[in-house]
Amino acid sequence: MPEHTLLAIDAGQTGIKTRLVAADGTAREWLFPGVLTDRPLTPQLAAVVAEVARVTDEVPSTITFGVSGLTSADSEADALLQHPDLADVHRIVVTHDSVTSFLGVLGDRQGGVVAAGTGVVTLGVGPEHSTRVDGWGYIMGDAGSGYWIGRTALDAVMRAHDGRGPATTLTAVVQERWPDLETAYVPLQASEDRVRTVASFAAPTAQHAASGDEVAIRICREAATELATAVLAALRVTDAPADAAVGAIGGVFGSDLIRSAFESAVRAERPDARFVPPAGSGLDGAVALAQLGPAHPLRERLVERVR
């Protein structure tokens, strides 16, 4: 087994990205289906490790995990270390994917990063400490996420249908999937993939907002306000400087309307905030996780196990 091979894993709900980095710096990457956060994480992550090992015929000495839906890094690290598919791994590092997103976007800079896809989580880093804002799942949180937008859009369509709300062009979008709106809730509630199904309506909502639909515009602006509220809270709690860097990543920010409204809302409270393009990806952050210094504020958010 190579002594210094690193397997970095960025496990999000829309896809699990992996990068195997050899001692000489060469790298290979693979993409797997997204992690299912309503199911045990360990078997899903171990299966990815096993597949990479099968394809490459080698087991990495170090594996870093940035995982969506992670509730206990300690428990997950212990379970992974004991899993048969990781029996020959020397070192593992486990953290929430908000940490790897932050490192990928801002690196060592202080500031806040909002990662908004199917779900959403915000991480703030100040001079001494870090904090997590939201990322509490689609039932208790994830405000402004793709799921949140899709859920709000479906609500608006049903309000238009039964007379509680204004008409919207989003009705036609929903009827493409469920022609009979009055029975649409039945297959949706029964679907094992209902979170992604609901989130799939976020993109057309942004498209219809760009085309002028007032209901869709309202939904997108409300999402932007929620995302701005989260990053502002992160900057405030960590005592980040007035000109702290702000990163916004994920499919939700593919909407020009949402991004613009988000930036305006942040600047209303922090006019000196610097909106910066991502220095890299969450996968780059998972690679950086292996070399995170002992005094870094994010060290409090990861668990390392060595055998």
C-alpha positions as CSV (number, residue, x, y, z in Angstrom):
1,M,0.0,0.0,0.0
2,P,1.4,3.4,-0.9
3,E,2.5,5.2,2.4
4,H,1.1,8.7,1.5
5,T,-1.9,8.1,-0.7
6,L,-4.8,10.4,0.1
7,L,-8.4,9.7,-0.8
8,A,-10.5,12.9,-0.3
9,I,-14.3,12.5,-0.3
10,D,-16.8,15.3,-0.6
11,A,-20.1,13.6,0.1
12,G,-23.0,15.9,-0.9
13,Q,-26.7,15.1,-1.5
14,T,-26.4,15.7,-5.2
15,G,-23.2,13.7,-5.7
16,I,-20.2,12.1,-3.9
17,K,-17.0,13.4,-5.4
18,T,-13.7,11.7,-4.7
19,R,-10.1,12.4,-5.5
20,L,-7.2,10.0,-5.0
21,V,-3.9,11.8,-4.6
22,A,-0.7,9.8,-4.9
23,A,2.6,10.7,-3.2
24,D,3.9,12.2,-6.4
25,G,0.9,14.6,-6.6
26,T,-0.9,12.9,-9.4
27,A,-4.6,12.6,-8.9
28,R,-7.6,10.7,-10.2
29,E,-11.3,11.5,-9.6
30,W,-14.6,9.6,-9.5
31,L,-18.2,10.7,-9.0
32,F,-20.8,8.6,-7.2
33,P,-24.5,9.1,-6.5
34,G,-25.3,11.5,-3.7
35,V,-25.4,10.6,-0.1
36,L,-28.9,9.8,1.3
37,T,-29.0,11.7,4.6
38,D,-32.1,9.8,5.9
39,R,-30.2,6.6,5.9
40,P,-27.1,5.4,7.8
41,L,-24.0,7.2,6.4
42,T,-21.3,4.6,7.2
43,P,-22.3,1.9,4.7
44,Q,-22.7,4.5,1.9
45,L,-19.2,6.0,2.6
46,A,-17.6,2.7,3.0
47,A,-19.0,1.5,-0.3
48,V,-17.4,4.5,-2.0
49,V,-14.0,3.6,-0.4
50,A,-14.4,0.0,-1.4
51,E,-15.2,0.9,-5.0
52,V,-12.2,3.2,-5.4
53,A,-10.0,0.5,-3.8
54,R,-11.4,-2.1,-6.3
55,V,-10.8,0.1,-9.3
56,T,-7.3,1.1,-8.3
57,D,-6.3,-2.1,-6.6
58,E,-4.9,-0.1,-3.6
59,V,-6.1,1.2,-0.3
60,P,-5.3,4.8,0.6
61,S,-3.3,5.4,3.8
62,T,-5.4,8.6,4.6
63,I,-9.0,9.3,3.9
64,T,-10.7,12.6,4.5
65,F,-14.5,12.9,4.6
66,G,-16.7,16.0,4.2
67,V,-20.2,14.7,4.7
68,S,-23.6,16.2,4.2
69,G,-26.1,15.2,6.9
70,L,-23.3,14.4,9.5
71,T,-24.7,14.5,13.0
72,S,-21.7,13.1,15.1
73,A,-18.2,13.2,13.6
74,D,-17.0,11.2,16.6
75,S,-19.4,8.3,16.1
76,E,-19.0,8.3,12.3
77,A,-15.2,8.3,12.6
78,D,-15.3,5.4,15.0
79,A,-17.8,3.5,12.8
80,L,-15.7,4.1,9.7
81,L,-12.5,3.0,11.3
82,Q,-14.1,-0.2,12.4
83,H,-15.6,-1.0,9.0
84,P,-14.0,-3.9,7.2
85,D,-13.6,-1.9,3.9
86,L,-11.4,0.5,5.8
87,A,-9.4,-2.1,7.8
88,D,-6.1,-1.1,6.1
89,V,-6.5,2.6,6.3
90,H,-4.0,4.3,8.6
91,R,-5.7,7.7,9.2
92,I,-9.2,9.1,8.7
93,V,-10.5,12.7,9.2
94,V,-14.2,13.3,9.4
95,T,-16.2,16.5,9.3
96,H,-19.4,18.1,8.0
97,D,-19.3,19.1,4.4
98,S,-19.7,22.8,5.4
99,V,-16.1,22.6,6.6
100,T,-14.8,21.3,3.3
101,S,-16.9,23.8,1.4
102,F,-15.4,26.6,3.4
103,L,-11.9,25.4,2.9
104,G,-12.5,25.0,-0.8
105,V,-14.0,28.4,-1.2
106,L,-12.0,30.7,1.2
107,G,-9.1,28.6,2.3
108,D,-7.5,30.2,5.3
109,R,-9.4,33.5,5.1
110,Q,-11.8,34.7,7.7
111,G,-15.4,35.1,6.6
112,G,-18.5,33.1,5.8
113,V,-19.5,30.6,3.1
114,V,-23.1,29.6,2.2
115,A,-23.4,26.4,0.3
116,A,-26.9,26.2,-1.1
117,G,-27.9,23.1,-3.1
118,T,-30.7,20.7,-2.3
119,G,-30.0,21.6,1.3
120,V,-28.1,24.6,2.7
121,V,-25.5,25.2,5.4
122,T,-23.4,28.2,6.3
123,L,-20.1,28.3,8.0
124,G,-18.4,31.3,9.5
125,V,-14.8,31.6,10.6
126,G,-13.4,34.4,12.7
127,P,-10.1,35.1,14.5
128,E,-10.5,32.4,17.1
129,H,-13.6,30.4,16.5
130,S,-16.0,29.0,13.9
131,T,-19.8,28.5,13.8
132,R,-22.3,26.7,11.8
133,V,-25.6,28.3,10.8
134,D,-28.6,26.2,9.6
135,G,-28.0,23.0,7.7
136,W,-30.6,21.5,10.0
137,G,-32.3,19.4,7.4
138,Y,-35.4,19.9,5.2
139,I,-37.9,19.5,8.1
140,M,-36.3,21.8,10.7
141,G,-34.2,24.1,8.6
142,D,-32.4,24.5,5.2
143,A,-34.0,27.9,4.7
144,G,-33.4,29.2,1.2
145,S,-32.2,25.8,-0.1
146,G,-33.3,24.1,-3.3
147,Y,-35.7,22.0,-1.3
148,W,-37.0,25.2,0.4
149,I,-37.6,26.9,-2.9
150,G,-39.2,23.8,-4.4
151,R,-41.5,23.3,-1.4
152,T,-42.5,27.0,-1.5
153,A,-43.2,26.8,-5.2
154,L,-45.4,23.7,-4.7
155,D,-47.3,25.5,-1.9
156,A,-47.8,28.5,-4.2
157,V,-49.1,26.3,-7.0
158,M,-51.6,24.6,-4.7
159,R,-52.7,28.0,-3.3
160,A,-53.3,29.2,-6.8
161,H,-55.2,26.0,-7.6
162,D,-57.7,26.2,-4.7
163,G,-58.1,29.9,-4.7
164,R,-55.9,30.9,-1.7
165,G,-53.2,32.6,-3.8
166,P,-52.5,34.3,-7.1
167,A,-52.1,32.5,-10.4
168,T,-48.6,31.5,-11.4
169,T,-46.9,30.0,-14.4
170,L,-45.3,27.5,-12.1
171,T,-48.6,25.6,-12.2
172,A,-47.8,24.3,-15.7
173,V,-44.4,23.1,-14.5
174,V,-45.9,21.1,-11.7
175,Q,-48.6,19.7,-14.0
176,E,-45.9,18.3,-16.3
177,R,-45.1,15.9,-13.5
178,W,-48.6,15.5,-12.0
179,P,-51.4,16.4,-14.4
180,D,-54.0,16.0,-11.7
181,L,-52.9,18.5,-9.0
182,E,-55.6,17.3,-6.5
183,T,-53.9,13.9,-6.2
184,A,-50.3,15.1,-6.7
185,Y,-49.5,14.9,-3.0
186,V,-50.2,11.2,-2.8
187,P,-47.3,9.9,-5.0
188,L,-45.0,12.7,-3.6
189,Q,-45.5,11.7,0.0
190,A,-45.0,8.1,-0.9
191,S,-41.8,8.6,-2.8
192,E,-38.5,7.6,-1.2
193,D,-36.9,10.3,-3.3
194,R,-39.3,13.1,-2.3
195,V,-36.6,15.5,-1.0
196,R,-34.8,15.5,-4.4
197,T,-38.2,15.6,-6.2
198,V,-39.3,18.7,-4.3
199,A,-35.8,20.3,-4.8
200,S,-36.1,19.7,-8.5
201,F,-38.6,22.5,-8.8
202,A,-36.1,25.1,-7.6
203,A,-34.5,25.5,-11.0
204,P,-37.7,26.1,-12.9
205,T,-38.8,28.5,-10.2
206,A,-35.6,30.6,-10.9
207,Q,-36.3,30.3,-14.6
208,H,-39.9,31.6,-14.3
209,A,-38.7,34.4,-12.0
210,A,-36.3,35.5,-14.7
211,S,-39.2,35.5,-17.1
212,G,-41.2,37.8,-14.9
213,D,-43.6,35.5,-12.9
214,E,-44.4,37.5,-9.8
215,V,-44.9,34.5,-7.6
216,A,-41.6,33.0,-8.6
217,I,-39.8,36.3,-8.1
218,R,-41.2,36.5,-4.6
219,I,-40.0,33.0,-3.8
220,C,-36.5,33.7,-5.1
221,R,-36.2,37.0,-3.2
222,E,-37.4,35.3,0.0
223,A,-34.8,32.6,-0.5
224,A,-32.1,35.2,-1.0
225,T,-33.1,36.9,2.3
226,E,-32.9,33.6,4.2
227,L,-29.4,32.9,2.8
228,A,-28.2,36.4,3.6
229,T,-29.6,36.2,7.2
230,A,-27.6,33.0,7.7
231,V,-24.3,34.4,6.5
232,L,-24.8,37.6,8.5
233,A,-25.4,35.6,11.6
234,A,-22.2,33.5,11.0
235,L,-20.1,36.7,10.6
236,R,-21.6,38.2,13.7
237,V,-21.2,35.2,16.0
238,T,-17.6,34.7,15.0
239,D,-16.6,38.4,15.3
240,A,-15.4,38.3,11.7
241,P,-13.9,41.6,10.5
242,A,-16.1,44.2,8.7
243,D,-14.5,43.4,5.4
244,A,-14.7,39.7,5.8
245,A,-14.9,37.5,2.7
246,V,-18.2,36.0,1.7
247,G,-18.5,33.0,-0.6
248,A,-21.7,31.8,-2.1
249,I,-21.7,28.4,-3.8
250,G,-24.2,25.7,-5.0
251,G,-26.9,25.4,-7.6
252,V,-29.2,27.9,-5.9
253,F,-26.8,30.7,-6.7
254,G,-27.0,29.9,-10.4
255,S,-30.0,32.3,-10.3
256,D,-28.8,35.8,-11.1
257,L,-31.9,37.1,-9.2
258,I,-31.1,35.2,-6.0
259,R,-27.4,36.0,-6.1
260,S,-28.0,39.7,-6.7
261,A,-30.7,39.9,-3.9
262,F,-28.4,37.9,-1.6
263,E,-25.5,40.3,-2.1
264,S,-27.7,43.4,-1.6
265,A,-29.2,42.0,1.6
266,V,-25.7,41.3,3.0
267,R,-24.4,44.7,2.0
268,A,-27.3,46.4,3.7
269,E,-25.8,45.3,7.0
270,R,-22.2,44.9,6.1
271,P,-21.3,47.3,3.3
272,D,-17.6,46.4,3.4
273,A,-18.1,42.7,3.0
274,R,-16.1,41.3,0.1
275,F,-17.8,38.8,-2.2
276,V,-15.2,36.5,-3.6
277,P,-15.3,33.8,-6.2
278,P,-14.5,30.3,-5.0
279,A,-10.8,29.5,-4.8
280,G,-11.7,25.9,-5.3
281,S,-14.4,23.3,-4.7
282,G,-15.5,21.3,-1.8
283,L,-13.4,18.4,-3.0
284,D,-10.3,20.8,-2.9
285,G,-11.4,21.5,0.7
286,A,-11.5,17.8,1.5
287,V,-7.9,17.6,0.2
288,A,-6.9,20.6,2.4
289,L,-8.5,18.9,5.4
290,A,-5.6,16.5,5.6
291,Q,-3.2,19.4,6.3
292,L,-5.3,21.6,8.5
293,G,-3.0,23.1,11.2
294,P,-3.7,22.4,14.9
295,A,-4.5,26.1,15.7
296,H,-6.9,26.6,12.9
297,P,-10.4,27.6,14.1
298,L,-11.9,24.8,12.1
299,R,-10.0,22.1,13.9
300,E,-12.8,22.1,16.5
301,R,-15.2,20.9,13.8
302,L,-13.4,17.7,12.7
303,V,-12.5,14.4,14.2
304,E,-9.2,12.5,13.4
305,R,-8.5,8.9,14.1
306,V,-5.1,7.2,13.6
307,R,-4.2,3.6,14.1
